[in-house]
Amino acid sequence: MIKRKKFDFMLAALLLVLILSGCVAIFTASTTTIGEYTTTQSHWWKQLIFAGISLGMIFLLIRLPMPVLDLIIIPAYLLNILALIVVLFTPEVNGSHRWFSFFGLNYQPSESAKLLTILVVARAISRDNLTEIKQILYGLGLVLVPVLLILIEPDFGTTLVFFFALLAMLVAAEVPLVYLLLLVSPVVSMVSSLWWPAILIWIAVLVVLLLWSRLSWVTTTIAAIINGFIALIMPVFWNGLKDYQQSRIVSFLNPMADPLGAGYQIIQSKIAIGSGSIFGKGWLLGTQKNMNFLPEHHTDFIFSVVGEEFGFIGALLLLTAFILFFWRIITDIGEIKVRERKIASAGIFAYLMFQTFINIGMNIGLVPATGIPLPFISYGGSNLLFNTLAVGVILKYLNERGFMK
């Protein structure tokens, strides 16, 4: 059966609203006003240039023949892996090796790796006659390559995005929930390691769930041993973390433990959002921003600037735009019938939504500061470009004729 061609103008319009909102937010975040003195950094016009480039790339992507796109996905993924290796030998910036610099513009290969890895994994696990175990192993294998390279940079926050997207793609591929439970169980074991009775309770619950799902005693026993081992070695892993990584986790649990160090950003962010009240302090009048009390206010903590200057109403409007945007993507995924494209779209939805949740969460103190930017809003050319292209992929899938399968 032939699938009809359909361009989703509503999704495109919501994407445009978010991008333009980001440009406005970056302009105010880049502007310092103290009395009659006002100065504006160059971030906003650079973001405008990348916004134009990103929208232009969507236009080219939609016009690109689908066979050509299918042909370049794997080579692009391999080239991206090479870029992730080469970037490790670039000059260190803020303790990390993440960027290539070209004529004053920075390219972060970990941003393109998100989209390309999703497309490659979707192709691998959508093949016919694959067992559930093979789907999980293929997905994990393709994800672990970029994840390990990104960890070396180091950039722990970005690696979380890959696993969340993989989980969503496996759900879209209709992998049974019991296998997904096995996949996420190590994370629960890590958390339970904070209190030894919780370890015993979790392992017991895991065994019961696996046996109830009719897995063999051998599989259940191996899963219990592995998870118990992970929980027991977590103290060793904790001691292996760098001081700043430990400080971020401690400051999340108790920001006042280090108010001038690791907890400083979270405290200042919450002050900024709280001081905005209902209607905000006004355009360009945010004191936390203007007095530079809030670090990284044009990147990771730009939502705090929105909350401070536009208040609860402004933050609510931005959240509403995101909710409508993600609701539209969910609706579109339901219309995509080609298996590979449906799985890829689920991964794109998951990684964009995860980044949005984590960024806003860290701005209001719900999650630790991880360095994950707010999609379409935070300053960053490569981040904006590949997030926009990810939405462009979904728009292209909807706009393509193809056989349902």
C-alpha positions as CSV (number, residue, x, y, z in Angstrom):
1,M,0.0,0.0,0.0
2,I,1.4,3.4,-1.0
3,K,1.8,6.0,1.8
4,R,0.6,9.4,0.8
5,K,2.9,12.4,0.8
6,K,2.2,14.8,3.7
7,F,4.3,17.8,4.9
8,D,3.6,18.7,8.5
9,F,3.3,22.5,8.5
10,M,2.3,22.6,12.1
11,L,5.5,20.8,13.3
12,A,7.5,23.1,11.0
13,A,5.8,26.1,12.5
14,L,6.4,25.0,16.1
15,L,10.1,24.4,15.2
16,L,10.3,27.9,13.8
17,V,8.7,29.3,17.0
18,L,11.2,27.5,19.2
19,I,14.2,28.7,17.1
20,L,13.0,32.3,17.1
21,S,12.4,32.1,20.8
22,G,15.9,30.9,21.3
23,C,17.3,33.8,19.3
24,V,15.3,36.3,21.4
25,A,16.5,34.6,24.6
26,I,20.1,34.6,23.5
27,F,19.9,38.3,22.7
28,T,18.7,39.2,26.1
29,A,21.1,36.7,27.7
30,S,24.0,38.3,25.8
31,T,23.0,41.9,26.7
32,T,24.3,43.5,29.9
33,T,22.4,46.6,31.2
34,I,23.7,48.4,34.2
35,G,22.2,51.9,34.6
36,E,22.6,53.7,31.3
37,Y,25.4,51.4,30.2
38,T,24.4,48.6,27.8
39,T,26.6,46.2,25.9
40,T,25.7,43.1,23.8
41,Q,28.0,40.2,23.0
42,S,28.1,38.6,19.5
43,H,26.3,35.4,20.5
44,W,22.9,36.4,19.3
45,W,23.8,37.2,15.7
46,K,25.9,34.1,15.4
47,Q,22.9,32.1,16.5
48,L,20.8,33.9,13.9
49,I,23.3,32.9,11.2
50,F,23.1,29.2,12.4
51,A,19.3,29.5,12.5
52,G,19.3,30.5,8.9
53,I,21.8,27.7,8.0
54,S,19.7,25.1,9.9
55,L,16.5,26.0,8.2
56,G,18.2,26.0,4.9
57,M,19.6,22.5,5.6
58,I,16.0,21.3,6.3
59,F,14.9,22.6,2.9
60,L,17.8,20.7,1.2
61,L,17.2,17.6,3.3
62,I,13.6,17.4,2.2
63,R,14.5,17.8,-1.4
64,L,17.3,15.2,-1.2
65,P,16.2,11.9,-2.8
66,M,15.5,9.2,-0.1
67,P,17.9,6.6,-1.7
68,V,20.7,9.2,-1.4
69,L,20.0,9.8,2.3
70,D,19.9,6.0,2.9
71,L,23.2,5.6,1.1
72,I,25.1,8.3,3.2
73,I,23.9,7.3,6.7
74,I,26.5,4.6,7.4
75,P,29.5,6.5,5.9
76,A,28.4,9.6,7.8
77,Y,28.3,7.6,11.0
78,L,31.8,6.2,10.4
79,L,33.2,9.7,9.6
80,N,31.6,11.0,12.8
81,I,33.3,8.2,14.8
82,L,36.6,9.3,13.2
83,A,35.8,12.9,14.2
84,L,35.2,11.8,17.8
85,I,38.7,10.2,17.8
86,V,40.4,13.2,16.2
87,V,38.8,15.7,18.5
88,L,40.5,14.1,21.5
89,F,43.8,15.5,20.1
90,T,42.5,19.1,19.8
91,P,43.5,21.8,22.4
92,E,41.8,21.4,25.7
93,V,39.0,23.9,26.5
94,N,37.6,24.1,30.0
95,G,39.2,20.7,30.8
96,S,37.6,18.9,27.8
97,H,38.4,18.0,24.2
98,R,35.0,18.5,22.5
99,W,35.3,21.1,19.8
100,F,36.9,21.8,16.4
101,S,37.3,25.5,15.7
102,F,37.0,26.9,12.2
103,F,37.4,30.7,11.7
104,G,35.9,31.5,15.1
105,L,33.0,28.9,14.8
106,N,33.0,25.7,16.8
107,Y,31.8,22.2,15.7
108,Q,31.1,19.6,18.4
109,P,31.1,16.1,16.8
110,S,29.1,14.7,19.8
111,E,26.1,16.7,18.6
112,S,26.1,15.1,15.1
113,A,26.8,11.7,16.7
114,K,23.4,11.7,18.4
115,L,21.4,12.0,15.2
116,L,23.7,9.7,13.1
117,T,23.8,7.0,15.8
118,I,20.0,7.0,16.0
119,L,19.6,6.6,12.2
120,V,22.2,3.7,12.1
121,V,20.7,1.9,15.1
122,A,17.2,2.2,13.6
123,R,18.4,0.6,10.4
124,A,20.2,-2.2,12.2
125,I,17.4,-3.2,14.6
126,S,14.6,-2.9,12.1
127,R,15.8,-5.7,9.9
128,D,13.6,-8.7,9.6
129,N,14.1,-12.0,11.4
130,L,16.2,-10.5,14.3
131,T,15.6,-11.9,17.7
132,E,15.1,-9.6,20.6
133,I,18.5,-10.3,22.0
134,K,20.2,-9.5,18.7
135,Q,18.2,-6.2,18.5
136,I,19.5,-5.2,21.9
137,L,23.1,-6.3,21.2
138,Y,23.2,-4.5,17.8
139,G,21.8,-1.4,19.4
140,L,24.1,-1.4,22.3
141,G,27.1,-2.1,20.1
142,L,26.4,0.8,17.8
143,V,25.7,3.1,20.7
144,L,28.7,2.1,22.9
145,V,31.3,3.2,20.2
146,P,30.4,6.9,20.3
147,V,29.5,6.8,24.0
148,L,33.0,5.5,25.0
149,L,34.7,8.2,22.9
150,I,32.5,10.9,24.3
151,L,33.3,9.7,27.9
152,I,37.0,10.2,27.2
153,E,36.4,13.8,26.2
154,P,35.0,13.8,29.0
155,D,31.3,14.6,28.6
156,F,29.2,12.3,30.8
157,G,25.9,14.2,30.4
158,T,25.8,13.7,26.6
159,T,26.2,10.0,26.9
160,L,23.0,9.7,28.8
161,V,21.1,11.0,25.8
162,F,22.3,8.0,23.7
163,F,20.9,5.4,26.1
164,F,17.6,7.1,26.5
165,A,17.2,7.3,22.7
166,L,18.2,3.6,22.4
167,L,15.5,2.6,25.0
168,A,12.8,4.5,23.1
169,M,13.9,2.8,19.8
170,L,13.7,-0.6,21.3
171,V,10.2,0.2,22.6
172,A,9.3,1.3,19.1
173,A,10.8,-1.9,17.7
174,E,8.4,-3.8,20.0
175,V,11.1,-5.5,22.1
176,P,9.4,-7.2,25.1
177,L,9.4,-5.2,28.3
178,V,11.2,-7.9,30.2
179,Y,14.3,-7.4,28.0
180,L,14.1,-3.7,28.5
181,L,13.9,-4.3,32.3
182,L,17.2,-6.3,31.9
183,L,18.7,-3.3,30.0
184,V,17.8,-0.7,32.6
185,S,18.4,-2.9,35.7
186,P,22.0,-1.9,36.1
187,V,21.0,1.8,36.5
188,V,18.6,0.8,39.3
189,S,21.4,-1.2,40.9
190,M,23.6,1.8,40.9
191,V,21.0,3.9,42.7
192,S,20.2,1.1,45.2
193,S,23.9,0.9,46.1
194,L,23.5,4.0,48.2
195,W,21.7,1.9,50.9
196,W,22.6,-1.8,51.4
197,P,19.0,-2.9,52.3
198,A,17.8,-1.3,49.1
199,I,20.2,-3.6,47.2
200,L,18.7,-6.7,48.7
201,I,15.1,-5.5,48.1
202,W,15.9,-4.6,44.4
203,I,17.6,-7.9,43.6
204,A,14.7,-9.8,45.1
205,V,12.2,-7.7,43.1
206,L,14.2,-8.2,39.9
207,V,14.3,-12.0,40.4
208,V,10.5,-12.2,41.0
209,L,9.8,-10.0,37.9
210,L,12.1,-12.1,35.7
211,L,10.7,-15.4,36.9
212,W,7.1,-14.0,36.5
213,S,8.0,-13.2,32.9
214,R,9.0,-16.9,32.4
215,L,12.7,-16.4,31.9
216,S,14.9,-19.3,32.7
217,W,16.5,-19.8,36.0
218,V,19.9,-19.5,34.3
219,T,19.1,-16.1,32.8
220,T,17.6,-14.9,36.1
221,T,20.5,-16.1,38.1
222,I,23.0,-14.4,35.8
223,A,21.0,-11.1,35.9
224,A,20.9,-11.2,39.7
225,I,24.6,-11.8,40.0
226,I,25.5,-9.0,37.5
227,N,23.3,-6.5,39.2
228,G,24.5,-7.4,42.6
229,F,28.1,-7.0,41.4
230,I,27.3,-3.6,39.9
231,A,25.7,-2.4,43.2
232,L,28.7,-3.6,45.2
233,I,31.4,-2.0,43.1
234,M,29.7,1.4,43.0
235,P,31.8,2.7,45.9
236,V,34.9,1.9,43.8
237,F,33.3,3.7,40.8
238,W,32.5,6.7,43.0
239,N,36.1,7.0,44.2
240,G,37.1,6.9,40.6
241,L,35.1,10.0,39.7
242,K,36.9,13.3,39.4
243,D,36.4,15.8,42.2
244,Y,34.2,18.1,40.1
245,Q,31.9,15.1,39.1
246,Q,31.5,14.1,42.8
247,S,30.8,17.8,43.7
248,R,28.0,18.1,41.1
249,I,26.2,15.1,42.5
250,V,26.7,16.2,46.1
251,S,25.6,19.8,45.3
252,F,22.5,18.4,43.6
253,L,21.5,16.6,46.8
254,N,22.5,19.6,48.9
255,P,23.5,22.7,47.0
256,M,24.3,24.5,50.3
257,A,27.1,22.0,50.9
258,D,29.3,24.0,48.6
259,P,27.4,27.3,47.9
260,L,30.4,29.0,46.3
261,G,31.6,26.0,44.4
262,A,29.7,23.1,42.8
263,G,26.3,24.3,44.2
264,Y,26.8,27.9,43.0
265,Q,25.1,27.5,39.6
266,I,22.0,25.7,40.9
267,I,21.6,28.2,43.7
268,Q,21.9,31.2,41.4
269,S,19.6,29.6,38.8
270,K,16.9,29.1,41.4
271,I,17.3,32.6,42.7
272,A,17.0,34.0,39.1
273,I,13.8,32.0,38.4
274,G,12.2,32.8,41.8
275,S,13.0,36.5,41.6
276,G,11.1,36.7,38.2
277,S,7.8,36.1,40.0
278,I,4.7,36.1,37.8
279,F,5.5,38.6,35.1
280,G,9.3,38.9,35.4
281,K,11.7,41.8,35.9
282,G,11.3,43.0,32.3
283,W,13.2,42.8,29.0
284,L,17.0,43.1,29.5
285,L,16.5,43.8,33.3
286,G,17.5,40.5,34.9
287,T,19.8,41.3,37.7
288,Q,21.3,37.8,38.1
289,K,22.2,38.0,34.5
290,N,23.3,41.6,34.3
291,M,25.5,41.3,37.4
292,N,26.9,38.1,36.1
293,F,25.9,36.1,39.2
294,L,24.6,33.4,36.9
295,P,27.3,31.6,35.0
296,E,26.6,30.1,31.5
297,H,23.4,32.1,31.2
298,H,23.4,32.1,27.4
299,T,24.0,28.3,27.2
300,D,23.1,25.7,29.9
301,F,21.2,28.1,32.2
302,I,19.3,30.2,29.6
303,F,15.9,29.0,31.0
304,S,16.8,30.9,34.2
305,V,17.1,34.1,32.1
306,V,13.7,33.5,30.6
307,G,12.2,32.9,34.1
308,E,13.9,36.0,35.6
309,E,13.1,38.5,32.8
310,F,9.7,37.1,31.6
311,G,8.5,35.5,34.8
312,F,6.3,32.5,35.3
313,I,4.2,33.6,32.3
314,G,7.1,33.6,30.0
315,A,8.5,30.3,31.2
316,L,5.0,28.8,30.9
317,L,4.6,30.0,27.3
318,L,8.0,28.4,26.4
319,L,7.0,25.2,28.1
320,T,3.7,25.2,26.3
321,A,5.6,25.6,22.9
322,F,7.7,22.5,23.8
323,I,4.7,20.5,24.9
324,L,2.9,21.2,21.6
325,F,6.1,20.5,19.7
326,F,6.6,17.1,21.3
327,W,2.9,16.2,21.1
328,R,3.0,16.9,17.4
329,I,6.1,14.6,16.9
330,I,4.2,11.8,18.8
331,T,1.2,12.3,16.4
332,D,3.5,12.2,13.4
333,I,5.2,9.0,14.6
334,G,1.8,7.3,14.6
335,E,1.5,8.1,10.9
336,I,4.8,6.7,9.9
337,K,4.4,3.2,8.7
338,V,7.9,2.2,7.5
339,R,9.4,0.3,10.4
340,E,13.0,1.8,10.2
341,R,11.6,5.4,9.9
342,K,9.2,4.9,12.8
343,I,12.0,3.6,15.0
344,A,14.3,6.4,14.1
345,S,11.6,9.0,14.7
346,A,11.0,7.5,18.2
347,G,14.7,7.9,18.9
348,I,14.8,11.5,17.7
349,F,11.7,12.3,19.9
350,A,13.3,10.7,22.9
351,Y,16.7,12.4,22.7
352,L,15.1,15.9,22.1
353,M,12.6,15.4,25.0
354,F,15.3,14.0,27.3
355,Q,17.5,17.0,26.7
356,T,14.6,19.4,27.3
357,F,13.6,17.7,30.6
358,I,17.2,17.5,31.9
359,N,18.1,21.1,31.1
360,I,14.9,22.6,32.6
361,G,15.3,20.2,35.5
362,M,18.8,21.3,36.3
363,N,17.7,25.0,36.0
364,I,15.1,24.5,38.7
365,G,17.2,22.1,40.8
366,L,15.5,18.8,40.1
367,V,18.5,17.1,38.5
368,P,22.3,17.7,38.7
369,A,24.0,20.1,36.4
370,T,25.1,18.0,33.5
371,G,26.0,20.5,30.8
372,I,23.1,19.5,28.5
373,P,21.8,22.5,26.5
374,L,18.1,23.3,26.0
375,P,17.2,22.3,22.4
376,F,16.7,25.3,20.0
377,I,17.0,27.8,22.9
378,S,20.6,27.5,24.2
379,Y,23.4,29.1,22.3
380,G,25.4,26.7,20.2
381,G,25.7,26.4,16.4
382,S,26.3,22.6,16.1
383,N,23.6,21.9,18.7
384,L,21.0,24.0,16.9
385,L,22.0,22.6,13.5
386,F,21.7,18.9,14.3
387,N,18.7,19.3,16.5
388,T,17.0,21.1,13.6
389,L,18.1,18.4,11.1
390,A,16.7,15.8,13.4
391,V,13.3,17.4,13.1
392,G,13.9,17.7,9.4
393,V,14.4,13.9,9.2
394,I,10.9,13.4,10.6
395,L,9.5,16.0,8.2
396,K,11.2,14.2,5.4
397,Y,9.8,10.8,6.4
398,L,6.3,12.3,6.4
399,N,6.9,13.9,3.0
400,E,8.1,10.7,1.3
401,R,6.1,8.2,-0.7
402,G,6.9,4.7,0.2
403,F,5.5,1.2,0.7
404,M,4.1,0.6,4.2
405,K,5.7,-2.3,6.0
